Each structure stands twice: as structure tokens, then as C-alpha cells.
Amino acid sequence: MNITLLKKSELGHAGSIFFITLIFASITASEYIFAFRDVSYGIVLSLLITLCIYIIISIFDVGRNFTRSAESLALIPLYVLFTASLPWFFIDQQLLLPAVYSIILALCFWHVYEHDIDLKGLGFIKDKALKYSIIGILLGVPTGVIEYLILMPAPSFPSIEPFNLLRDVIYMLLFVGVAEEMLFRGIIQSDLSRVFGWHKAIVAQGFLFGVLHMTWRSSYEIAFTFFAGILLGYYYYRTKSLVGPIIWHGVNNVILVSVMPYIYPGILSWFS
């Protein structure tokens, strides 16, 4: 018995670019609805976006690089879908952050495995790791202060405790830093650069990084994370290493939530 396989219809270069652009627009719309309108609608839209991406790349031939870019972009609605819809109420609040970011890490490593991506090629390298880490620390402190002045988050505890600070450092570096830098810079930026070149890829992933911070409901925070995403993307592009961006990102967040909320009131009172 002869079985004839259906040949995929080709979208063409212009059609493939429109497809990727539509994914960006859909993610932006779903994040806006999730943050400002209705969480449940945002979750449903994330599911629909993911399904549509995989249906389209199954039916149409959009080209290898465009397909890979579409699949990497699909990680964003998948991330929203898993983290926002799972019943996290049974997890201790202090373990919630690593639990959520473990999902993101799992999605990233699944993508890496599916596409047979070399972790060293992705940016997990030892070469000049100390130098890049020091630069990351020096950059993370001032950006963390700036982001604190934008968001002004309340302290989580009455005072700074060594255990809490150490725990936050571990969480922000090994979970938040690794997960978000691997997703946005290592995977999405790298895949988009194969299609649009590194200039546009850096701006595009920075845009998505800002969009994913809509949940703060602050236009200043969206703008800050957009430009921070571009800077992190450029740092990754120049060094070809994720070490520096991970340290920068982690230190920024530690300063934001674990240091500034406790010392800023004292600084204000000292100057008043």
C-alpha cells in the first residue's frame, strides 16, 4: 500500500516574517489582558497562542530558522500557562519562587534537548567567568537601585537577616537569573538572530522582556525592563557567555528586593 505524505505549503519569506510578527503581537496582547484585564482570559489566550504556533508550523513550511524562532517564542505563553494556572496554593510561600522558576528551567532544557543545542554554545562556559561575574556585579548594583526607585517594593521581613539574604541570593541567581537569561538571551535572542540579525534580535527580545513585566502594572517598569533587556542582550552578544548576564540579573534582583527595602528608609532619614 502506497502512502502519500502531504507536502507542507510554503509561506515564503514575507509570510514567515508576518508569522513571527503576529506571535509578538499575540504575546503582547495576552500579557496586557493578563496584567490589566482578566487573568483567566490571559491564561486562555496563552493556551491558544501556543496551539496556533504549533498548528501553523505543522501545516506550513516556514523555514527551519523561522520554525525554531517560533518554537522558542512559544516558550513564553507556555511559561505563562504553567506558572499561572497550576495550583500553587499547596506550596510554602518561601518555596514558591524556586518552584515557579523550575518550570521555566524545565521548559528551557526541554527546548535545548529537542533541538540538540550545546549548552556551551548557548553560553554556559567557564572562560573569563570571573571577569564577567565581576562586571555583572558592578552593573547589577546600580540597576537594582534604579529599579527599586521605580517599584519601591515593601520589605518582606522586619529587618535584614543573613539567612534570608543568602536564600534570596541563591534564588535570584540560580533560579531567576539562570531561567530568564537562558530563555530570553540564550534561546530567544539566539534563535531570532538567525532570522533577523543580532541588532533586531537584541531589541526584539528586550521588547518581550519588557512585555513580560507588565504584571507590575507600571509603565516605568516596562520601559526599564525593555532597556535592561537590551543591555543584557548586548552583553550576551559581546561575550557569548550567559555568566555575566546571569550575575547581573541576579544581583539586580537581590538589590531590588533584599537590600534596598531595608536600607533606603535609613538613607532618607539620614539626609532629612
N, C-alpha and C positions, 0 to 999 in steps of 0.2 A: 504494500500500500504506500503510495507516494503522499507525503505530507508537504504542502507548500507553505512556507513561512511568509507571513505578510511583511513586506518591506516598510520600514518607517517612512513617513512623509517628512521631507526636509523643510525646516522652517527658513533656512537661509540665514545669512549673517545679520541682516536687518531684523528679521523675525526673532532671532536668538537674543539680540540686544534688547528688543522690546520685551521679551520674556523675562530677562533679568531685571529690567527696569520695573516691570509690573510686580515682581516679587518684592522689590524695595518699597514700592508704593503700598502694597498689601500689608507688609510688616509694619510700616509706619501707621497705617490706618488702624490696624488691630491693636497696636500698642497705645494709640491715642484713646481708642474705645475702652481698652482695659484699664487705663490710668484715670481717665476723666469721665467716662460714661457708665459702663456696666462691666464688671469683672467677668461675669458669666458669658456675656456676648464676646468679650475679648478672647476667652478660652475657646469658644466655639469657632471663632474666626481663625485662631491659630491652628486648630484641627483641620479646617477647610483649606487653609493655605498649604499645609503640609501635604494633604491628599492631592491637591491640584498640582503641586510641583511634581510629585512622583507619577501622577497620571500623565502629565504632559511629556515628561522625559521618557515615559514608556511608549507613548504613541508616536511622538515626533523625534526626528533626528536633529538635535540642536547643536551637535558637535561635541567632541569629547571634553574640551575645556569649559564650554558653557554648561554641560551636564554636571561636571564636577563643581562648578561655581554654584549652580542651582542646589545641589545636594548639600553643600556647605552652608548656604543661606537657609536651607530647611532646618538646620540645627537650631536656629533662633526660635521659630514657632514651636518646635519640639520641646525646647528648653522651657518656654512659657507654659506649654501644655502640661508637662510633667510636674514642674515646680508649683504651678498654681492650682492644679486640680487634684493632686494627691492628698490624702487625709493626714496632714502633718500634725494634727492635734495630739496624737499619742506620743510624740517625741518631746523630750525635755527641751525647753526654750534655749538652754545653753548649747544644745547639740543640733539645733535647727539649721544654723548656718552651714556647718560642715555636711549635714545630711543633704541640704538643697544643692550645694555645690558639688557634692559627689555625683549627683545626677548629671550635672553639666560635664564633669570629667568623664563619666561613663559614655555620654553621647560623643564627646570628642575622640575618645580612644576607639569607640566603635567606628567612627568615620575614618580614623587613621588605619584601623585594621582592614576595613572594607576596601580602601584604596591603596593598601600596601605602602603607606607613607613611612619613610625612615624618620625616626624621632630626632636623629642628629640633623638631618636635612630640614626638619621642622624648626630647629633652633635650640634643642636641648643638648648643648655642647659645653665642655669644660674649658675650652680655650678662652683665655682672658676673662674667666668668670669673676675673679676677684675685682678686676678693674671695672667691669660692667656693673658689678654689685655696688661698689663704692659710688660710682656715678649715679646709680639708681637711688641710693640713699640720699645723696646730695640734692637730687631733683625731687624726690618724694616728699621731703620735709616741707619745702615752700609750697608745693602744690597742695599738700594736705592742709596747710594753714589757710590757703586761699579757699579751698572747698569748704572748710569749716566756717569761714566767714560768710559763705553763701547759704549754707544749710543750717548752721547753728544747732546741731543735734544736742539734745539733753544728755547728761551723763547717765550711764546705765547703773552706776553704783555710787554710794555716797562719797567715796574717795578712791584714789588710785591704789590698787592692791597689786603686789608683784605677781601673784598667781594669775589674776585676771588679765594683767598686761601681757604676760607670757602666753597665755591662752589665745588672746586676740592676735598676737604676733604670728603664732602658728596658724591660726585660722585664716588670717588675711594673706599670708604668704603662700601656704601650701594648698589652700582651697580656693579662695577668691582670686588671688594673683595668678596661680597656675591655670585655673579653669578659664578665666576671662581672657587672659593673654593667649592661651592656646587656641581658644575659639576665635577671637576677633583678629589677632595679629597672625598667629601661626597658621590657622586654617583658612579663614575667610579672606584675609588680605592676600595670602599666598595664591589662593585659587583665583581671585579676581584679577591679580596682576598678570596672570596668563592670558586673560581676555582683554583687559583694558590698559595694561601697563601699570607700573608701580605708582606713578603720580596719582592717577584716578583711583587706584585701588586703596591707597592710603586715605584719601578723602572719603571714599565710599564706606570703608569700614569705620572711620571716625564718625560719619553720619549715623550709622547703625548703632554705634556705641552710645551716642547721644540719645537716640530714639529709645534705647532700652532703659534709659534713666528717666523717662517720662513719669515713672511711678513716684518720683519725688514731687511731682506737680510744681516744678519751679523752672521757669524759662531760663533763669540764670544758670541753674544746674545743668540743663540740657545743653546750653551754649558752652559751659565749662567742660563737660564731658566730651562734647564734639571736638573741641580744640585739644583736649588732653588725649583723646583717641588718635588724633592726627600726629601729635608729638610722639606718643608711644609707638605708633606705626612707623614713623620715620626713624626712630631709634632702632626698632627691629630691623628695618630695611638696611640701615647703615652697618649694623653689627652682625646681621644674620644670626643673632642669638636671642633667645627668649629670656635669658637670665636677667639682663638689665631691666627690661620691661616688667618682669615679674616682681623684682625687688622694688622698683619704682612704684608700681601699683600697690603692692602690699604695704610699703612704708607710708604712702599717701593715705591709705585707709586707716592705718594704725594712728597716725597723727589726727585724722578726722574724727574718729570715734573713741579712741582710747587715751589720748593725751590732751588735746586742746579743750575738750569739755571740762576738764578738771583744772587746767592752769589759766585758761582765758579769764575767768572771773577775777582771779587774783591779780592778773596783769592789769585789768581795768581798774581795780580798786587801788593798785599801786600808783597809777597815773592820775587818779581822781583826787 
